[in-house]
Structures are given as structure tokens and as C-alpha cells.
Amino acid sequence: MCYVKLTEKILTLKSNAEMGQLKEFLKKQNLSLDADVEYTIAIFDGQKMVATGSLGGRILKCIAVDEEYQNMGLSAKLVTHLFHEAYSRGNTHLFIYTKPKNRSIFSDLGFFPVAEVPSKVVLMENRSAGIKNYLKQIIQEKEQVIPDKGGKNRAGAVIVNCNPFTLGHQYLIEYAASKCETLHIFVLQEDKSSFPSAVRYRLVKEGVKHLDNVVVHSGKDYIISDATFPSYFIKEFHDVVETHARLDIDIFANYIAPALGIKKRFVGEEPCCKVTSTYNSVMQEILSAREIEVQVIPRVLSETQPISASRVRDLIHAGKLHEVMKLVPETTYQFLLSSEAKGIIQRIQAKHTKT
């Protein structure tokens, strides 16, 4: 094969021309450009793009090499470049979602499998003991709050985003805590919400401190939300939702539940959301096979309407902060009145989101 010297270029994400070329190249590889890409490197043969890779936070994504240029070490070159860029940003624990057929390629580049949905996706990380260290951490967090007294402790779990923490969340957690000896709450970590992860975590801890059998954990990178699950290599929306659910629940069932003795998972009812309905259906299928009970809790109402975080954000967006008081615990409301919340409120009012 004859070609000019290959060159690397960091793409300008705000350039319509460069983004158009990138999207067209990925399309030829049966991929699409993931929405939260922050940095992209491409390799060119003259003017022709022949390989590319991107970063989105701590996730390597949209890595593709033209078929004609494969077996030339370009994947390794891309990953090495992205490693250095991620490290320069302070991100040393990296992840990649890829097709199972590419598993061996990334194993050779220093990635280790965490979980897999056959024929769909495999999640890999660049630390051989990454998830084992997370399990040690959450076990230690539990021991600090509720020391192990021996015997069987049939624990339960709730996974929440809490954007922000509402009376609905508090009701779900209080109910769940009353049905098990120990309740583990996992708060989604990624900052894809109006309220930053540190704030959401703190509001949950403050809102449940009256419960003495509850342990609050950060979900870190092992509780995967639909906001961060990459869909650029899956074509159909339904497949994206189901694949995300299977990967997330597989990690929970294989690692987190056994480590903490979790035998129940509690979820809030979402009768109008097809995505949540699909997720809950997959959850029932996988967890019931592991003898983990799934209990769906009806939503608590305020003035005939379900209490929800999106309803709270709607009121903030409309400048009706005083009406939020009846939907959130006192701890959340006092935070909203604080100077720390001013920037968050301004952003919600400027550009309201549904995340």
C-alpha cells in the first residue's frame, strides 16, 4: 500500500468542517460521534482521515481505524496519545466500552474486562484491581457505620441520582430501610446533572442521617447511568436502553450485591417512562435469577402529582422557589437558600434540563 507519511492532528471540536469529516469517517465504520466527547485525535494519510479516538471524561471512546490501515499499530498509537492526554487532565483511572470482538485488542493495550453483554458491549478499565478496590472501599464504608456482628445481614440497596434530593427520595429510602437490616444507598457520581455530584451526595447524607441502618456510597464508575453509557456503536434506541441496563445490573449482581450481602433492591415507580420500564424489566429478569428481590415502590404524591426532582427543577426554573419547600426535606431547602446554591439556580433558570 502506498501512502504519504501519516500525521496526527488534534481536532477542533467547534469546527464544522473537522466535525463533519470526523462524523463521516465514523459513519463509514458503523459508528456515530458520542455526544459528550471532549477531545479528539485523528490520524491522516495526506488529507484522508484513517483513524481516530476521543475522550469523554475518563472514558476512551469512538476509537476507529480504517480497514485498509489496520494491523499498523494505529490503535495503540491512539490509545497511548489518549492515555497521556487523560493523565495530563488528572484522570488516571480510565475506561472503555467497546464491541466484544475488540476485547483482545484493548487487553493487549493494558485494559481489563469488568463486565460484558455478549455480542453487544464489553466494559474494560486500565486497572487490574479497579473494581476489587471499589468493593473493599464500600465494605469499609459499611463497617464504619454498621460494624459486622456476625451472622447473616440481609441487606437492601437503592440507587439514586437525586437531582436534587426530594421528599420522594426520602420516602423511598425510609420505606426501604424499614424492610431490611442494612440499606445501602448508591448515589450516581458523574456530573451530568444540574446539581454537582458532591452536592447530591451531601444532600442525600443529610436527608437520611435520622436513619441508623443506612450507608451512603458514591457509585463511582461502577454504577452506570444512562447519561454516561455510550451508544455510538449501537444502532437502535431500544437496544441502547436494554444493553445499558444489562451491563449495569450485571456489575451490580456479580460484584456489588455479593460483597455487601444485598438480597433486595428497591426502585421507585416510573409508570410513564419507557426507559425506566425497560430497565426495571431487565432488572427483574437478572436479579430474580440471583435470588435478589426487586420491589417497586409507588411514588409519593403532593397535590395529586408525583414528587420528583424534575418537578423541583421546573419550579426553580419558573422562579417559584417558595413552592419547592413542600417537595423537599428541610436540609435540601436550606441548601437552595444558601449562597452555594446561587450558581446552580442561575444555571437551571438560564437553561432548564431534564436530566
C-alpha positions as CSV (number, residue, x, y, z in Angstrom):
1,M,0.0,0.0,0.0
2,C,1.4,3.4,-1.0
3,Y,0.7,6.3,1.2
4,V,2.3,9.5,2.4
5,K,3.6,9.9,5.9
6,L,0.9,9.5,8.5
7,T,0.3,12.6,10.6
8,E,-1.6,13.2,13.8
9,K,-3.9,16.1,14.5
10,I,-5.9,17.2,17.5
11,L,-9.3,18.1,16.0
12,T,-11.1,21.4,16.8
13,L,-14.5,20.3,18.2
14,K,-16.1,23.6,17.3
15,S,-15.0,23.4,13.7
16,N,-17.9,22.3,11.5
17,A,-15.6,21.2,8.8
18,E,-13.5,19.0,11.0
19,M,-16.5,17.6,12.9
20,G,-18.2,16.9,9.6
21,Q,-15.2,14.9,8.4
22,L,-15.0,13.1,11.7
23,K,-18.7,12.1,11.7
24,E,-18.4,10.9,8.1
25,F,-15.4,8.8,8.9
26,L,-17.1,7.2,11.9
27,K,-20.2,6.6,9.8
28,K,-18.1,4.5,7.4
29,Q,-17.0,2.4,10.5
30,N,-20.7,2.0,11.5
31,L,-20.2,4.3,14.5
32,S,-21.6,7.7,15.4
33,L,-20.0,10.6,17.4
34,D,-20.8,10.3,21.1
35,A,-22.4,13.4,22.5
36,D,-20.0,14.1,25.4
37,V,-16.7,13.9,23.5
38,E,-14.3,16.5,24.9
39,Y,-11.1,15.8,23.0
40,T,-10.4,14.0,19.7
41,I,-7.2,12.9,18.0
42,A,-7.2,11.8,14.3
43,I,-4.5,10.3,12.1
44,F,-4.3,11.3,8.5
45,D,-2.8,9.9,5.3
46,G,-2.5,13.2,3.5
47,Q,-6.0,14.7,3.7
48,K,-7.6,11.4,4.3
49,M,-8.7,10.5,7.9
50,V,-7.6,6.9,8.6
51,A,-8.0,6.6,12.4
52,T,-9.5,8.5,15.3
53,G,-10.1,8.3,19.0
54,S,-11.7,10.5,21.6
55,L,-12.0,11.2,25.3
56,G,-15.1,12.0,27.3
57,G,-14.1,12.4,31.0
58,R,-12.4,9.2,32.0
59,I,-13.8,7.2,29.1
60,L,-11.9,6.5,25.8
61,K,-14.5,6.4,23.0
62,C,-15.1,6.5,19.3
63,I,-11.9,4.7,18.6
64,A,-11.8,3.5,14.9
65,V,-9.3,2.6,12.3
66,D,-9.9,2.4,8.6
67,E,-9.9,-1.3,7.4
68,E,-7.1,-0.6,4.9
69,Y,-4.9,0.8,7.7
70,Q,-5.5,-1.9,10.3
71,N,-2.6,-4.0,11.7
72,M,-0.3,-1.0,11.6
73,G,-0.4,-0.2,15.3
74,L,-2.7,2.7,14.9
75,S,-5.0,1.6,17.7
76,A,-2.0,1.5,20.1
77,K,-0.9,4.9,18.9
78,L,-4.4,6.4,19.5
79,V,-4.7,4.8,23.0
80,T,-1.2,5.9,24.0
81,H,-2.0,9.5,23.0
82,L,-5.3,9.5,24.8
83,F,-3.7,8.0,27.9
84,H,-1.2,10.9,28.0
85,E,-4.0,13.5,27.5
86,A,-6.2,11.9,30.2
87,Y,-3.3,11.7,32.6
88,S,-2.5,15.4,32.0
89,R,-6.1,16.2,33.0
90,G,-5.7,14.3,36.2
91,N,-7.6,11.2,35.0
92,T,-5.6,8.1,35.6
93,H,-8.3,5.5,36.1
94,L,-9.7,5.1,32.5
95,F,-12.5,3.0,31.0
96,I,-13.5,1.9,27.5
97,Y,-16.7,0.5,26.2
98,T,-16.2,-1.5,23.0
99,K,-17.6,-4.3,21.0
100,P,-16.7,-7.8,22.3
101,K,-14.8,-8.6,19.1
102,N,-12.3,-5.8,20.1
103,R,-11.7,-7.2,23.6
104,S,-8.3,-8.7,22.8
105,I,-7.1,-5.5,21.1
106,F,-7.6,-3.5,24.3
107,S,-6.4,-6.3,26.5
108,D,-3.1,-6.0,24.7
109,L,-3.1,-2.3,25.4
110,G,-3.5,-2.7,29.1
111,F,-7.2,-2.8,29.7
112,F,-9.0,-5.4,31.9
113,P,-12.6,-6.6,31.5
114,V,-15.2,-5.6,34.1
115,A,-18.5,-6.8,32.5
116,E,-19.9,-7.8,29.2
117,V,-23.2,-8.1,27.4
118,P,-22.5,-10.9,24.8
119,S,-22.4,-9.6,21.2
120,K,-23.2,-6.1,22.3
121,V,-20.6,-4.4,24.6
122,V,-17.7,-5.0,27.0
123,L,-16.6,-2.6,29.6
124,M,-12.9,-2.5,30.4
125,E,-10.7,-0.5,32.7
126,N,-6.9,0.2,32.9
127,R,-6.5,-1.2,36.4
128,S,-6.5,-4.9,37.1
129,A,-7.8,-4.5,40.6
130,G,-10.1,-1.5,39.9
131,I,-13.4,-3.0,40.9
132,K,-11.9,-5.1,43.6
133,N,-10.6,-1.9,45.2
134,Y,-14.1,-0.3,45.0
135,L,-15.6,-3.3,46.7
136,K,-13.1,-3.0,49.5
137,Q,-14.0,0.7,49.8
138,I,-17.7,0.1,50.1
139,I,-17.3,-2.7,52.6
140,Q,-15.1,-0.4,54.7
141,E,-17.7,2.3,54.5
142,K,-20.4,-0.1,55.7
143,E,-18.1,-1.3,58.6
144,Q,-17.6,2.3,59.7
145,V,-21.3,2.9,60.0
146,I,-22.6,-0.6,61.0
147,P,-19.9,-2.9,62.3
148,D,-20.3,-6.6,61.4
149,K,-21.6,-8.5,64.3
150,G,-21.5,-11.9,62.6
151,G,-24.4,-13.9,61.2
152,K,-26.5,-13.1,58.1
153,N,-27.3,-9.5,57.4
154,R,-29.9,-9.4,54.7
155,A,-29.1,-6.0,53.2
156,G,-31.0,-3.9,50.6
157,A,-30.0,-1.3,48.1
158,V,-31.3,1.8,46.5
159,I,-29.6,3.6,43.5
160,V,-30.4,7.2,43.1
161,N,-29.3,10.4,41.2
162,C,-31.2,12.9,43.5
163,N,-31.0,16.0,41.3
164,P,-31.8,17.2,43.9
165,F,-32.9,15.1,46.9
166,T,-36.6,15.3,47.4
167,L,-39.3,14.0,49.8
168,G,-40.0,11.4,47.2
169,H,-36.4,10.1,47.6
170,Q,-36.6,10.3,51.3
171,Y,-39.9,8.3,51.4
172,L,-38.4,5.6,49.2
173,I,-35.3,5.3,51.4
174,E,-37.3,5.4,54.7
175,Y,-39.5,2.6,53.4
176,A,-36.6,0.5,52.1
177,A,-34.7,1.0,55.4
178,S,-37.7,-0.3,57.3
179,K,-37.6,-3.6,55.2
180,C,-34.0,-4.7,55.7
181,E,-31.3,-4.8,58.4
182,T,-28.9,-2.6,56.4
183,L,-29.8,-0.3,53.4
184,H,-27.0,0.7,51.0
185,I,-27.7,3.9,49.0
186,F,-25.6,4.4,45.9
187,V,-25.5,7.9,44.5
188,L,-24.6,8.3,40.9
189,Q,-21.2,10.1,40.7
190,E,-20.9,11.6,37.2
191,D,-21.6,15.3,36.8
192,K,-24.2,15.1,34.1
193,S,-26.9,16.7,36.3
194,S,-27.9,20.3,37.3
195,F,-26.7,19.6,40.8
196,P,-23.0,18.6,41.1
197,S,-22.2,15.1,42.3
198,A,-20.6,16.3,45.6
199,V,-23.7,18.3,46.4
200,R,-26.1,15.5,45.5
201,Y,-24.1,13.1,47.7
202,R,-24.1,15.5,50.6
203,L,-27.8,16.3,50.4
204,V,-28.6,12.5,50.4
205,K,-26.4,12.0,53.5
206,E,-28.0,15.0,55.3
207,G,-31.5,13.8,54.3
208,V,-31.1,10.3,55.7
209,K,-29.0,11.0,58.8
210,H,-32.0,10.2,61.0
211,L,-31.8,6.5,59.8
212,D,-29.4,4.4,61.8
213,N,-29.2,1.4,59.4
214,V,-28.3,3.3,56.2
215,V,-24.9,3.6,54.5
216,V,-24.4,6.1,51.7
217,H,-21.9,5.3,48.9
218,S,-20.7,7.0,45.8
219,G,-21.5,4.9,42.8
220,K,-18.1,5.8,41.4
221,D,-17.6,4.3,37.9
222,Y,-19.4,1.0,38.6
223,I,-23.0,2.3,38.8
224,I,-23.6,3.3,35.2
225,S,-26.2,5.9,34.4
226,D,-27.9,6.2,31.0
227,A,-26.4,9.7,30.8
228,T,-22.9,8.3,30.6
229,F,-23.5,5.0,28.8
230,P,-22.1,5.4,25.3
231,S,-24.4,4.5,22.4
232,Y,-22.2,5.3,19.4
233,F,-21.8,1.7,18.3
234,I,-25.4,0.6,18.9
235,K,-28.0,1.5,16.3
236,E,-31.4,1.0,17.8
237,F,-32.6,3.1,20.8
238,H,-34.3,0.1,22.4
239,D,-31.0,-1.9,22.1
240,V,-29.1,1.0,23.7
241,V,-31.5,1.0,26.7
242,E,-31.5,-2.7,27.2
243,T,-27.8,-3.1,26.7
244,H,-27.1,-0.3,29.3
245,A,-29.5,-2.0,31.7
246,R,-27.9,-5.4,31.3
247,L,-24.3,-4.1,31.7
248,D,-25.2,-2.0,34.8
249,I,-27.2,-4.7,36.5
250,D,-24.6,-7.4,35.7
251,I,-22.0,-5.4,37.6
252,F,-24.4,-4.9,40.5
253,A,-25.3,-8.6,40.6
254,N,-21.8,-10.1,40.0
255,Y,-19.8,-7.7,42.3
256,I,-21.7,-5.3,44.5
257,A,-24.6,-7.4,45.8
258,P,-22.4,-10.4,46.8
259,A,-19.8,-8.1,48.5
260,L,-22.5,-6.5,50.7
261,G,-24.9,-9.4,51.1
262,I,-27.6,-7.5,49.3
263,K,-30.8,-9.5,48.8
264,K,-33.3,-6.7,48.0
265,R,-33.2,-3.8,45.5
266,F,-35.8,-1.1,45.9
267,V,-36.8,1.2,43.0
268,G,-39.3,4.0,42.6
269,E,-42.2,3.5,40.3
270,E,-42.0,5.3,36.9
271,P,-45.2,4.4,35.1
272,C,-44.8,6.9,32.3
273,C,-41.1,6.3,31.4
274,K,-40.4,3.6,28.8
275,V,-36.7,3.7,29.5
276,T,-37.2,3.0,33.2
277,S,-39.8,0.4,32.4
278,T,-37.3,-1.5,30.2
279,Y,-34.6,-1.1,32.9
280,N,-36.8,-2.4,35.6
281,S,-37.9,-5.4,33.4
282,V,-34.3,-6.4,32.8
283,M,-33.5,-5.9,36.5
284,Q,-36.3,-8.3,37.5
285,E,-35.0,-10.9,35.0
286,I,-31.4,-10.8,36.1
287,L,-31.7,-10.2,39.8
288,S,-34.5,-12.8,40.3
289,A,-32.1,-15.4,38.8
290,R,-29.6,-14.4,41.5
291,E,-32.3,-14.7,44.2
292,I,-32.3,-10.9,44.7
293,E,-35.8,-9.5,45.2
294,V,-36.8,-6.3,43.3
295,Q,-39.5,-4.2,45.0
296,V,-41.1,-1.3,43.1
297,I,-42.4,1.4,45.4
298,P,-45.3,3.7,44.3
299,R,-44.4,7.3,44.0
300,V,-45.4,9.6,46.9
301,L,-47.8,12.4,45.8
302,S,-48.1,16.1,46.5
303,E,-51.3,17.7,45.4
304,T,-52.2,14.7,43.2
305,Q,-48.8,14.9,41.4
306,P,-45.8,12.6,42.0
307,I,-43.0,14.3,43.8
308,S,-39.9,14.3,41.5
309,A,-36.6,16.0,41.1
310,S,-37.7,17.3,37.6
311,R,-40.8,18.9,39.2
312,V,-38.5,20.7,41.7
313,R,-36.3,21.9,38.8
314,D,-39.3,23.1,36.9
315,L,-40.3,25.2,39.9
316,I,-36.8,26.6,40.2
317,H,-36.8,27.4,36.5
318,A,-40.0,29.3,36.9
319,G,-38.7,31.3,39.8
320,K,-41.1,29.6,42.3
321,L,-38.5,28.6,44.9
322,H,-41.0,29.1,47.7
323,E,-43.2,26.3,46.2
324,V,-40.2,23.9,46.4
325,M,-40.5,23.8,50.2
326,K,-43.3,21.3,50.1
327,L,-41.4,18.9,47.8
328,V,-38.0,18.6,49.5
329,P,-36.7,17.9,53.0
330,E,-35.6,20.9,55.1
331,T,-32.0,20.1,54.5
332,T,-32.4,20.4,50.7
333,Y,-34.5,23.6,51.0
334,Q,-31.9,25.3,53.3
335,F,-29.2,24.4,50.7
336,L,-31.3,26.0,48.0
337,L,-31.5,29.2,50.1
338,S,-27.7,29.2,50.6
339,S,-25.1,31.2,48.7
340,E,-23.6,27.9,47.5
341,A,-26.8,27.2,45.5
342,K,-26.9,30.5,43.7
343,G,-24.9,29.4,40.7
344,I,-26.9,26.2,40.4
345,I,-30.2,28.0,40.5
346,Q,-29.0,30.5,37.9
347,R,-27.9,27.8,35.5
348,I,-31.3,26.0,35.9
349,Q,-33.2,29.2,35.3
350,A,-31.0,30.0,32.3
351,K,-31.2,26.6,30.6
352,H,-33.5,24.1,32.2
353,T,-32.7,20.5,31.7
354,K,-34.5,17.2,32.2
355,T,-31.5,15.2,33.4
